Amino acid sequence: MRQWMNVLGSLWMGVSSAHAAVVLKVGDRAPDFTAPSSDGQMVHLQELIGSAPIVLYFYPKDDTPGCTKEACSLRDHFAAFRQLDARVYGLSYDTVESHQAFAKKYNLPFILISDHDKTIAKAYGADGLIWAKRMSFVVDKKGKIAWINPSVNPSTHSAELEQVLKQLNQTAS
């Protein structure tokens, strides 16, 4: 039994060190990525930089209660994000097909990115063992991280993002 506990302890230490979180800070360059999305296209972050602030919101799983609440709230506030000239992208480990069904079911007006191999979440420190962590990043027009929320509340996320984007627009003017 003791030997089994030692093996489990070693495995746990290996898993937790393998998942040592990347810690990005405001002002860091946003890690680049290319990944498939719910609109059938590949999204390449580097190609988006410069035209508008970019919201990258990581969430655990399509069509679950908290994730649906968050996505629908972002949908309901989407006109404000457009007025603020921002692009919104949701990211999770789900497949493109799952994202397409989720987006269609709830009429989501923004693109969902499939991080099925977890590389984007790892680069942003949003990787979890089973699901992506619920985190958000705003990337400015220069490709720098302008804002980070490491523990998003699905109920208040849209209003919080709207305020952040308003402040970002004011400082950019």
C-alpha positions as CSV (number, residue, x, y, z in Angstrom):
1,M,0.0,0.0,0.0
2,R,2.8,2.4,0.9
3,Q,4.5,1.7,-2.4
4,W,1.2,2.5,-4.2
5,M,0.9,5.8,-2.3
6,N,4.4,6.7,-3.3
7,V,3.6,6.0,-7.0
8,L,0.5,8.2,-6.8
9,G,2.4,11.0,-5.1
10,S,5.0,10.9,-7.8
11,L,2.4,11.0,-10.5
12,W,0.6,13.9,-8.9
13,M,3.9,15.9,-8.6
14,G,4.6,15.2,-12.3
15,V,1.1,16.3,-13.3
16,S,1.2,19.4,-11.2
17,S,4.7,20.4,-12.4
18,A,3.7,19.7,-16.0
19,H,0.8,22.0,-15.5
20,A,2.8,24.8,-13.9
21,A,0.9,27.8,-15.1
22,V,2.3,30.4,-17.5
23,V,1.9,33.7,-15.9
24,L,1.3,36.5,-18.4
25,K,1.2,40.1,-17.3
26,V,-0.4,43.3,-18.6
27,G,2.1,44.6,-21.1
28,D,3.4,41.2,-22.3
29,R,3.1,40.4,-26.0
30,A,0.1,38.2,-26.5
31,P,1.1,34.6,-27.5
32,D,0.4,34.0,-31.2
33,F,-1.7,31.1,-32.3
34,T,-3.4,29.6,-35.3
35,A,-6.5,27.4,-34.7
36,P,-9.8,26.3,-36.3
37,S,-13.0,28.1,-35.4
38,S,-16.7,27.8,-35.5
39,D,-17.0,29.7,-38.7
40,G,-15.0,27.0,-40.5
41,Q,-11.9,29.3,-40.9
42,M,-8.5,29.2,-39.3
43,V,-8.0,32.1,-36.8
44,H,-4.4,33.5,-36.7
45,L,-4.0,36.0,-33.9
46,Q,-1.1,37.8,-35.6
47,E,-3.4,38.7,-38.6
48,L,-6.0,40.3,-36.3
49,I,-3.6,42.5,-34.4
50,G,-3.7,46.2,-35.3
51,S,-7.3,46.5,-36.5
52,A,-9.2,46.4,-33.1
53,P,-8.9,45.3,-29.5
54,I,-9.3,41.6,-29.2
55,V,-11.1,39.8,-26.4
56,L,-9.9,36.2,-25.8
57,Y,-12.2,34.5,-23.3
58,F,-11.3,31.0,-22.2
59,Y,-14.2,28.9,-20.8
60,P,-14.5,25.2,-19.7
61,K,-17.1,23.6,-21.9
62,D,-19.7,24.2,-24.5
63,D,-23.4,24.0,-23.5
64,T,-22.8,23.8,-19.7
65,P,-24.7,26.1,-17.3
66,G,-21.9,28.6,-16.5
67,C,-20.5,28.7,-20.0
68,T,-23.9,29.1,-21.5
69,K,-24.7,32.0,-19.1
70,E,-21.4,33.6,-20.0
71,A,-21.8,33.2,-23.8
72,C,-25.4,34.4,-23.8
73,S,-24.4,37.5,-21.7
74,L,-21.6,38.3,-24.2
75,R,-24.2,37.8,-27.0
76,D,-26.6,40.1,-25.3
77,H,-24.0,42.8,-24.9
78,F,-22.4,42.2,-28.4
79,A,-23.7,45.5,-29.8
80,A,-21.7,47.4,-27.2
81,F,-18.5,45.5,-28.1
82,R,-19.1,46.3,-31.8
83,Q,-19.5,50.0,-30.9
84,L,-16.2,49.8,-29.0
85,D,-14.7,48.3,-32.1
86,A,-13.7,45.1,-30.3
87,R,-13.5,41.5,-31.6
88,V,-14.6,38.7,-29.3
89,Y,-13.4,35.2,-29.4
90,G,-14.3,32.3,-27.1
91,L,-11.8,29.5,-26.6
92,S,-12.2,26.0,-25.1
93,Y,-11.0,22.5,-25.7
94,D,-14.2,21.5,-27.5
95,T,-14.1,20.5,-31.2
96,V,-15.1,22.8,-34.0
97,E,-18.3,20.7,-34.4
98,S,-19.2,21.2,-30.8
99,H,-18.6,25.0,-31.1
100,Q,-20.7,25.2,-34.2
101,A,-23.6,23.4,-32.5
102,F,-23.2,25.7,-29.4
103,A,-23.0,28.9,-31.4
104,K,-26.1,27.9,-33.5
105,K,-28.2,26.8,-30.5
106,Y,-27.6,30.1,-28.7
107,N,-27.2,32.4,-31.8
108,L,-23.8,33.5,-30.7
109,P,-22.5,36.4,-32.9
110,F,-18.8,35.8,-32.1
111,I,-16.4,33.2,-33.2
112,L,-15.5,30.2,-31.0
113,I,-12.0,28.8,-31.3
114,S,-11.2,25.1,-30.8
115,D,-8.1,24.6,-28.7
116,H,-8.5,20.8,-28.8
117,D,-4.8,20.2,-28.2
118,K,-4.7,22.7,-25.3
119,T,-1.7,24.6,-26.7
120,I,-3.4,28.1,-26.7
121,A,-4.6,27.7,-23.1
122,K,-1.1,26.6,-22.1
123,A,0.4,29.6,-23.7
124,Y,-2.0,31.9,-21.9
125,G,-1.9,30.1,-18.5
126,A,-5.6,29.1,-18.9
127,D,-5.0,25.3,-19.1
128,G,-6.6,23.0,-16.7
129,L,-6.4,19.2,-16.4
130,I,-9.8,18.5,-17.9
131,W,-11.1,21.9,-19.1
132,A,-9.7,25.3,-19.8
133,K,-9.9,27.7,-16.9
134,R,-12.4,30.5,-17.0
135,M,-10.1,33.5,-17.8
136,S,-10.2,36.5,-20.1
137,F,-7.6,38.6,-21.8
138,V,-7.9,41.8,-23.8
139,V,-5.2,42.3,-26.4
140,D,-4.6,45.9,-27.6
141,K,-4.0,47.0,-31.2
142,K,-0.2,46.7,-30.7
143,G,-0.6,43.0,-29.7
144,K,0.1,43.6,-26.0
145,I,-2.0,42.2,-23.2
146,A,-4.0,45.2,-21.9
147,W,-6.1,43.4,-19.3
148,I,-6.3,40.0,-17.6
149,N,-9.1,38.5,-15.5
150,P,-7.8,35.2,-14.0
151,S,-11.1,34.2,-12.5
152,V,-14.1,35.4,-14.5
153,N,-17.6,35.5,-13.0
154,P,-20.0,34.5,-15.9
155,S,-22.7,36.8,-14.5
156,T,-20.7,40.0,-14.6
157,H,-18.1,39.2,-17.3
158,S,-19.8,41.2,-20.2
159,A,-20.3,44.4,-18.1
160,E,-16.7,44.1,-16.9
161,L,-15.4,43.7,-20.4
162,E,-17.4,46.6,-21.6
163,Q,-15.8,48.9,-19.0
164,V,-12.3,47.6,-19.8
165,L,-12.8,48.2,-23.5
166,K,-14.2,51.8,-22.9
167,Q,-11.1,52.6,-20.8
168,L,-8.8,51.1,-23.4
169,N,-10.5,53.3,-26.1
170,Q,-10.1,56.4,-24.0
171,T,-6.4,55.8,-23.4
172,A,-5.8,55.0,-27.1
173,S,-7.4,58.4,-28.1
